[in-house]
Amino acid sequence: MQTVLPGHRYEQEEITEAFSELTAADGELLKRFHSATGVTGRNLALPLEDYPKLDSFEQANEMYVEIALDLGERAIAGALEKAGLPPEKVDHLVFCSTTGLATPSLDSRLAKRAGLRADVKRIPVFGLGCAAGASGLSRLHDYLRGWPEQVALLVCVELCSLTIQRDDTSVANLVASGLFGDGAGAVVATGHGRGREVVATRSKLYPDTEHLMGWEVGGHGFRIVLDAELPAFVESVLAGDIRAFLADYGLTPDQVGTWVCHPGGPKVIDKIVANLALPPEALEVTWRSLREHGNLSSVSVLHVLQQTRGRTGEPAVLLALGPGFSAEMLLLHW
């Protein structure tokens, strides 16, 4: 497993000031929203001074393709090196991203750049947003149950900063401009590997919740949809679904030794901790990832997983939420 971040690192105050100069948003209001995210700094796809030059969706998407390929290639190389495998051993590639578009899909170009075989089986996934990292791990698990002797590779790349909307002064956009960061992650998995083992997975799609999270897509590019009702909805359903998932395997939340949660934002993290009655330190790695890097969308849960040292012999839960509205849950074993 390997996560990589672009080299342009800024403190949150620098980003707040730069975004304020780009938009008509009230500066003091913007500072308040950015401060409330709990993010202290982020790595961005471009230098701050280059964002004013992105005057069209076409131009932003061109930068997305270029930078995503670079970060994705680096993530793949790092993950394969850690796994001790050459690229030609990869049989199956799942590629997830929701912050840019390309046809041919980027996985086809990454396969060539990374040295994968020409007969590698590819599945490009768009639209799962923050849940895609967890969903991608689940789909790798599904594949390897049928082909346990093969090698599967998950790659997630998100360049959230390139979706910047200068003319959108909505609360959702002001919050998002202070919350999301950029990065890539890759995971190599086998049917008979060592280390983290996927025991079970579960997907949950909640009907009539499309308004809670997603994109409004148009000539302006990707405009964030982030409803203020989201934390309350998470509070109303998620804990029960997690308990039901664990109960099917004879477990309760207090028996879970390690929690790997996507850092969706302070309010959502607080709801998870409170409603599952977790100890304050249970999501410390999630909080640290949020503070230091922001929400990396699909990459975040992979970053948290990479930084987490699970308790050997005890069950672990990996959790991410995304558009749909949806939840992805995995039961792991170290």
LOLUM-706448 format. One record per residue (C-alpha): residue in one letter; x, y, z; chain. Coordinates in nm, 4 decimals. Layout:
! residues N
a:X:Y:Z:A $
...
This chain:
! residues 334
m:0.0000:0.0000:0.0000:A $
q:0.1227:0.3476:-0.0857:A $
t:-0.0322:0.6945:-0.0687:A $
v:0.1379:0.9915:-0.2302:A $
l:0.0710:1.3643:-0.2111:A $
p:0.1590:1.6441:-0.4543:A $
g:0.4575:1.8545:-0.3559:A $
h:0.2800:2.1879:-0.3117:A $
r:0.2205:2.2105:0.0640:A $
y:0.0427:2.5056:0.2262:A $
e:-0.0853:2.5996:0.5674:A $
q:-0.4616:2.6417:0.5880:A $
e:-0.4305:3.0188:0.6414:A $
e:-0.2431:3.0563:0.3126:A $
i:-0.5112:2.8636:0.1251:A $
t:-0.7880:3.0652:0.2890:A $
e:-0.6272:3.3919:0.1842:A $
a:-0.5695:3.2737:-0.1736:A $
f:-0.9269:3.1455:-0.2109:A $
s:-1.0632:3.4688:-0.0675:A $
e:-0.8805:3.6662:-0.3376:A $
l:-1.0296:3.4396:-0.6071:A $
t:-1.3923:3.4720:-0.5060:A $
a:-1.6535:3.7215:-0.3947:A $
a:-1.6928:3.5393:-0.0637:A $
d:-1.6841:3.7383:0.2591:A $
g:-1.3301:3.7020:0.3955:A $
e:-1.4241:3.6722:0.7635:A $
l:-1.6971:3.4197:0.6877:A $
l:-1.4530:3.2155:0.4811:A $
k:-1.1988:3.2150:0.7651:A $
r:-1.4637:3.0913:1.0064:A $
f:-1.5703:2.8050:0.7793:A $
h:-1.2116:2.7031:0.7001:A $
s:-1.1159:2.7096:1.0670:A $
a:-1.4155:2.4933:1.1583:A $
t:-1.2935:2.2105:0.9334:A $
g:-1.0078:2.1387:1.1724:A $
v:-0.7651:2.1226:0.8784:A $
t:-0.4264:2.2849:0.9455:A $
g:-0.2661:2.2325:0.6033:A $
r:-0.3056:2.0612:0.2684:A $
n:-0.1076:1.9423:-0.0325:A $
l:-0.2414:2.0837:-0.3584:A $
a:-0.2091:1.9760:-0.7207:A $
l:-0.0772:2.3171:-0.8266:A $
p:0.1085:2.6080:-0.6683:A $
l:-0.1408:2.8526:-0.5199:A $
e:-0.0458:3.1219:-0.7711:A $
d:-0.1524:2.8962:-1.0609:A $
y:-0.5174:2.8532:-0.9614:A $
p:-0.6285:3.1945:-1.0968:A $
k:-0.5097:3.0739:-1.4396:A $
l:-0.7708:2.7936:-1.4435:A $
d:-1.0379:2.9902:-1.6271:A $
s:-1.2337:2.6964:-1.7724:A $
f:-1.3403:2.3410:-1.6951:A $
e:-1.1425:2.2249:-1.9989:A $
q:-0.8206:2.3734:-1.8656:A $
a:-0.8745:2.2360:-1.5156:A $
n:-0.9475:1.8906:-1.6545:A $
e:-0.6324:1.8958:-1.8679:A $
m:-0.4316:1.9589:-1.5508:A $
y:-0.6232:1.6808:-1.3776:A $
v:-0.5193:1.4266:-1.6417:A $
e:-0.1540:1.5306:-1.6326:A $
i:-0.1150:1.5376:-1.2555:A $
a:-0.3347:1.2353:-1.1850:A $
l:-0.1197:1.0206:-1.4133:A $
d:0.1967:1.1321:-1.2338:A $
l:0.0600:1.0715:-0.8836:A $
g:-0.1070:0.7448:-0.9852:A $
e:0.2134:0.6100:-1.1366:A $
r:0.4081:0.6972:-0.8215:A $
a:0.1474:0.5313:-0.5996:A $
i:0.1518:0.2120:-0.8084:A $
a:0.5319:0.1926:-0.8052:A $
g:0.5432:0.2405:-0.4285:A $
a:0.2740:-0.0169:-0.3579:A $
l:0.4333:-0.2798:-0.5814:A $
e:0.7748:-0.2201:-0.4270:A $
k:0.6343:-0.2684:-0.0771:A $
a:0.4577:-0.5858:-0.1916:A $
g:0.7785:-0.7157:-0.3483:A $
l:0.6078:-0.7721:-0.6830:A $
p:0.6983:-0.6626:-1.0355:A $
p:0.4272:-0.4796:-1.2348:A $
e:0.3813:-0.7672:-1.4795:A $
k:0.2371:-0.9787:-1.1958:A $
v:-0.0761:-0.7626:-1.1726:A $
d:-0.3823:-0.9371:-1.3191:A $
h:-0.6637:-0.6992:-1.2257:A $
l:-0.6742:-0.3177:-1.1953:A $
v:-0.9515:-0.1125:-1.0332:A $
f:-0.9178:0.2636:-1.0817:A $
c:-1.1325:0.5111:-0.8859:A $
s:-1.1587:0.8874:-0.9254:A $
t:-1.4388:1.1449:-0.9108:A $
t:-1.2568:1.4755:-0.9656:A $
g:-1.1850:1.4628:-1.3384:A $
l:-1.2807:1.2945:-1.6636:A $
a:-1.0908:1.1128:-1.9378:A $
t:-1.1641:0.8715:-2.2211:A $
p:-0.9692:0.6494:-2.2660:A $
s:-0.9927:0.6211:-1.8878:A $
l:-0.6753:0.6968:-1.6945:A $
d:-0.6263:0.3352:-1.5904:A $
s:-0.5439:0.2449:-1.9515:A $
r:-0.2683:0.5049:-1.9567:A $
l:-0.1479:0.4144:-1.6083:A $
a:-0.1242:0.0489:-1.7075:A $
k:0.1244:0.1369:-1.9799:A $
r:0.3209:0.3868:-1.7714:A $
a:0.3461:0.1499:-1.4756:A $
g:0.4523:-0.1476:-1.6879:A $
l:0.1431:-0.3625:-1.6385:A $
r:0.0681:-0.6399:-1.8867:A $
a:-0.1372:-0.5677:-2.1975:A $
d:-0.3936:-0.8289:-2.0881:A $
v:-0.4533:-0.6752:-1.7426:A $
k:-0.8257:-0.6660:-1.6614:A $
r:-0.9388:-0.3078:-1.5935:A $
i:-1.2384:-0.1553:-1.4180:A $
p:-1.2520:0.2266:-1.4124:A $
v:-1.4958:0.3646:-1.1534:A $
f:-1.6364:0.7184:-1.1462:A $
g:-1.8854:0.8779:-0.9069:A $
l:-1.8368:0.6922:-0.5789:A $
g:-1.6558:0.9919:-0.4321:A $
c:-1.5272:0.9523:-0.0768:A $
a:-1.6620:0.5963:-0.0541:A $
a:-1.4560:0.4708:-0.3493:A $
g:-1.1456:0.3758:-0.1521:A $
a:-1.3443:0.1405:0.0699:A $
s:-1.5619:0.0186:-0.2177:A $
g:-1.2518:-0.0494:-0.4264:A $
l:-1.1052:-0.2661:-0.1498:A $
s:-1.4326:-0.4586:-0.1331:A $
r:-1.4335:-0.5188:-0.5085:A $
l:-1.0725:-0.6416:-0.4932:A $
h:-1.1841:-0.8844:-0.2233:A $
d:-1.4739:-1.0050:-0.4413:A $
y:-1.2430:-1.0651:-0.7364:A $
l:-0.9817:-1.2506:-0.5344:A $
r:-1.2411:-1.4864:-0.3873:A $
g:-1.2882:-1.6139:-0.7413:A $
w:-0.9236:-1.5884:-0.8466:A $
p:-0.7208:-1.6363:-0.5245:A $
e:-0.3934:-1.7041:-0.7075:A $
q:-0.3989:-1.3714:-0.8885:A $
v:-0.2828:-1.0206:-0.7962:A $
a:-0.5252:-0.7281:-0.7852:A $
l:-0.4435:-0.3589:-0.7698:A $
l:-0.6570:-0.0666:-0.6527:A $
v:-0.5617:0.2884:-0.7528:A $
c:-0.7446:0.5991:-0.6298:A $
v:-0.6571:0.9520:-0.7451:A $
e:-0.8395:1.2672:-0.6375:A $
l:-0.7470:1.6268:-0.7241:A $
c:-1.0247:1.8075:-0.5410:A $
s:-0.8604:2.1499:-0.5626:A $
l:-0.8940:2.1510:-0.9428:A $
t:-1.2737:2.1567:-0.9103:A $
i:-1.2526:2.5110:-0.7656:A $
q:-1.5638:2.7247:-0.8275:A $
r:-1.4844:3.0964:-0.8162:A $
d:-1.8417:3.2223:-0.8536:A $
d:-2.0018:2.9897:-0.5980:A $
t:-2.0378:3.1578:-0.2587:A $
s:-2.2727:2.8940:-0.1161:A $
v:-2.2027:2.7560:0.2300:A $
a:-2.1325:2.4150:0.0741:A $
n:-1.8590:2.5533:-0.1499:A $
l:-1.7031:2.7646:0.1249:A $
v:-1.6827:2.4599:0.3512:A $
a:-1.5509:2.2374:0.0712:A $
s:-1.2805:2.4900:-0.0207:A $
g:-1.1422:2.4523:0.3306:A $
l:-1.1869:2.0766:0.3662:A $
f:-1.0701:1.8847:0.0590:A $
g:-0.7140:1.8066:-0.0468:A $
d:-0.5317:1.6200:-0.3244:A $
g:-0.3535:1.2850:-0.3395:A $
a:-0.3348:0.9307:-0.4717:A $
g:-0.3227:0.5848:-0.3213:A $
a:-0.2617:0.2300:-0.4395:A $
v:-0.3189:-0.1091:-0.2755:A $
v:-0.1837:-0.4448:-0.3908:A $
a:-0.3881:-0.7461:-0.2811:A $
t:-0.3636:-1.1229:-0.3249:A $
g:-0.5889:-1.4116:-0.2301:A $
h:-0.3310:-1.5665:0.0011:A $
g:-0.1372:-1.2667:0.1267:A $
r:-0.0042:-1.1725:0.4658:A $
g:-0.0926:-0.8696:0.6740:A $
r:-0.4403:-0.7190:0.6658:A $
e:-0.7095:-0.9689:0.5709:A $
v:-1.0584:-0.8780:0.4495:A $
v:-1.3085:-1.0988:0.6327:A $
a:-1.6356:-0.9514:0.5043:A $
t:-1.7770:-0.6459:0.3286:A $
r:-2.1083:-0.4649:0.3126:A $
s:-2.2476:-0.1856:0.0978:A $
k:-2.5430:0.0278:0.2010:A $
l:-2.7322:0.2568:-0.0364:A $
y:-2.9863:0.4901:0.1223:A $
p:-3.2846:0.5773:-0.1031:A $
d:-3.3928:0.9359:-0.1691:A $
t:-3.0690:1.0849:-0.0336:A $
e:-2.9070:1.2058:-0.3569:A $
h:-2.9348:1.5638:-0.2306:A $
l:-2.6930:1.5030:0.0578:A $
m:-2.3659:1.4799:-0.1354:A $
g:-2.2349:1.4878:-0.4910:A $
w:-2.1602:1.7097:-0.7898:A $
e:-2.3744:1.9462:-0.9897:A $
v:-2.2106:1.9012:-1.3302:A $
g:-2.2277:2.1704:-1.5993:A $
g:-2.0219:2.4068:-1.8087:A $
h:-1.8673:2.5311:-1.4859:A $
g:-1.7294:2.1835:-1.4161:A $
f:-1.7964:2.0094:-1.0833:A $
r:-1.9920:2.2172:-0.8314:A $
i:-2.0139:2.0660:-0.4840:A $
v:-2.3400:1.9401:-0.3357:A $
l:-2.3005:1.9101:0.0417:A $
d:-2.6209:1.9324:0.2407:A $
a:-2.6226:2.0655:0.5980:A $
e:-2.8456:1.7689:0.6924:A $
l:-2.5645:1.5188:0.6297:A $
p:-2.4311:1.4866:0.9889:A $
a:-2.7833:1.4419:1.1262:A $
f:-2.8581:1.1735:0.8662:A $
v:-2.5349:0.9919:0.9508:A $
e:-2.6350:1.0019:1.3159:A $
s:-2.9778:0.8564:1.2401:A $
v:-2.8704:0.5512:1.0401:A $
l:-2.5017:0.4681:1.0428:A $
a:-2.4483:0.3294:1.3928:A $
g:-2.7383:0.0890:1.3510:A $
d:-2.6052:-0.0349:1.0192:A $
i:-2.2563:-0.0872:1.1595:A $
r:-2.3936:-0.2779:1.4576:A $
a:-2.6050:-0.4954:1.2263:A $
f:-2.3027:-0.5685:1.0067:A $
l:-2.0920:-0.6698:1.3062:A $
a:-2.3730:-0.8727:1.4620:A $
d:-2.3841:-1.0951:1.1534:A $
y:-2.0316:-1.2038:1.2483:A $
g:-2.0941:-1.2337:1.6220:A $
l:-1.9355:-0.9018:1.7120:A $
t:-2.0249:-0.5753:1.8839:A $
p:-1.8484:-0.2376:1.8450:A $
d:-1.6691:-0.2725:2.1784:A $
q:-1.5040:-0.5923:2.0497:A $
v:-1.3471:-0.4105:1.7528:A $
g:-0.9822:-0.3361:1.8261:A $
t:-0.9148:-0.0950:1.5395:A $
w:-1.1290:0.1590:1.3519:A $
v:-1.0209:0.2859:1.0101:A $
c:-1.2598:0.5665:0.9187:A $
h:-1.2675:0.8093:0.6305:A $
p:-1.2145:1.1664:0.7639:A $
g:-1.5288:1.3153:0.6119:A $
g:-1.5286:1.6167:0.8426:A $
p:-1.5387:1.7005:1.2144:A $
k:-1.9159:1.6734:1.2576:A $
v:-1.9387:1.3348:1.0861:A $
i:-1.6429:1.1940:1.2818:A $
d:-1.7951:1.3170:1.6078:A $
k:-2.1263:1.1480:1.5239:A $
i:-1.9530:0.8142:1.4570:A $
v:-1.7619:0.8261:1.7860:A $
a:-2.0649:0.9315:1.9914:A $
n:-2.3191:0.6922:1.8428:A $
l:-2.0933:0.3889:1.8647:A $
a:-1.9721:0.4892:2.2134:A $
l:-1.6095:0.4619:2.1003:A $
p:-1.3219:0.5729:2.3233:A $
p:-1.1828:0.9170:2.2296:A $
e:-0.8593:0.7703:2.0933:A $
a:-1.0339:0.5202:1.8620:A $
l:-1.0284:0.7568:1.5615:A $
e:-0.7047:0.9409:1.6390:A $
v:-0.5456:0.8415:1.3066:A $
t:-0.8573:0.9642:1.1245:A $
w:-0.8431:1.2969:1.3107:A $
r:-0.4707:1.3327:1.2375:A $
s:-0.5196:1.2645:0.8671:A $
l:-0.7922:1.5313:0.8558:A $
r:-0.5805:1.7881:1.0397:A $
e:-0.2659:1.7371:0.8352:A $
h:-0.4070:1.6725:0.4863:A $
g:-0.7795:1.7461:0.4763:A $
n:-1.0336:1.5157:0.3176:A $
l:-0.8665:1.3426:0.0205:A $
s:-1.1970:1.1935:-0.0987:A $
s:-1.1467:0.8280:-0.2021:A $
v:-0.7776:0.8393:-0.1107:A $
s:-0.8366:0.9368:0.2538:A $
v:-0.9430:0.5986:0.3890:A $
l:-0.6395:0.4405:0.2203:A $
h:-0.4168:0.7018:0.3830:A $
v:-0.5705:0.6284:0.7232:A $
l:-0.5324:0.2534:0.6640:A $
q:-0.1653:0.2974:0.5749:A $
q:-0.1034:0.4956:0.8944:A $
t:-0.2949:0.2557:1.1209:A $
r:-0.1242:-0.0143:1.3210:A $
g:-0.3945:-0.2632:1.4061:A $
r:-0.3991:-0.4874:1.7078:A $
t:-0.2828:-0.8322:1.6009:A $
g:-0.5489:-1.0966:1.6382:A $
e:-0.8339:-0.8489:1.6889:A $
p:-1.1046:-0.7498:1.4385:A $
a:-1.0977:-0.4108:1.2681:A $
v:-1.3593:-0.2094:1.0835:A $
l:-1.2915:0.0086:0.7797:A $
l:-1.5625:0.2611:0.6973:A $
a:-1.6232:0.5282:0.4325:A $
l:-1.9252:0.7332:0.3238:A $
g:-1.9992:0.8791:-0.0168:A $
p:-2.2525:1.0057:-0.2703:A $
g:-2.5653:0.8040:-0.3163:A $
f:-2.5880:0.8566:-0.0181:A $
s:-2.3977:0.5384:0.0634:A $
a:-2.1791:0.3620:0.3157:A $
e:-1.9070:0.1036:0.2600:A $
m:-1.8022:-0.1217:0.5482:A $
l:-1.5277:-0.3838:0.5693:A $
l:-1.4472:-0.6237:0.8513:A $
l:-1.0701:-0.6742:0.8638:A $
h:-0.8295:-0.8923:1.0581:A $
w:-0.4633:-0.8120:1.1265:A $
